[in-house]
Amino acid sequence: MSIYNFKLSLLCLFLCCYQYSLAADDVFVDKAPMLGRSMSIIAVQEVDFVVLPNGDGLPEGSGGVDAGKRLFNIHCLACHGEKAQGGINGDLVGGHGTINGLSPKKTVGSYWPYATILFDYIRRAMPYQTPGSLKNNEVYALSAYILFLNNIIEEQDIMNAKTLVKVKMPNRDNFVWAYK
Ligand code: HEC
């Protein structure tokens, strides 16, 4: 075979493979279930939010204990009980000092390492039946109330992006990295 024919053969082979791969793609496209639809950037932003332990992602807004108590009694008491204890769905308060004992009682106050993730959790998941329905000020106020009930902040303290990150949770230093 001349070098010219050899090159021509290679080119044909390449074109055949390319054509085949395009055809194969088409087959997969045809077979795709074609479910769902593309999300708009706004729709993505609505679900793509996270607050990191170091406070990154905390939004503007603020809230205090009094407002938090009122909101809690409306939106949360039915499941978490009065003052966030004794309800049907788990205490958010109490258990301090039990974590290294024989019957650890894990609550937000006794167990959680960062106050910032309390904000994230409430905004993302509570109230259980209508997650995402609370405004940022309301979530700050609820966080303040739960932290206050746990004796972690004072009654007059206001929670916002600057103050929440400074709150030191009692159990923070008892977490260890398993993979060093
Ligand atoms: C309809 C019942 C219901 C209501 C109302 C409700 N919660 Fe909850 N909550 C739950 C359940 C169930 C869980 C446990 C969820 C799980 O573990 O997946 C939970 C878990 C939590 C936790 C995490 C506790 C932990 O230690 O892991 C927090 C914090 C919390 N709720 C806060 C709130 C706040 C604040 C409100 C009001 C805005 C609220 N919840 C309203 C049912 C409820």
Boltz pocket constraint, residues with backbone or C-beta under 6 A from the ligand:
constraints:
  - pocket:
      binder: B
      contacts: [[A, 71], [A, 72], [A, 75], [A, 76], [A, 77], [A, 78], [A, 79], [A, 80], [A, 89], [A, 90], [A, 91], [A, 92], [A, 106], [A, 107], [A, 108], [A, 118], [A, 121], [A, 122], [A, 126], [A, 127], [A, 128], [A, 129], [A, 142]]
      max_distance: 6.0
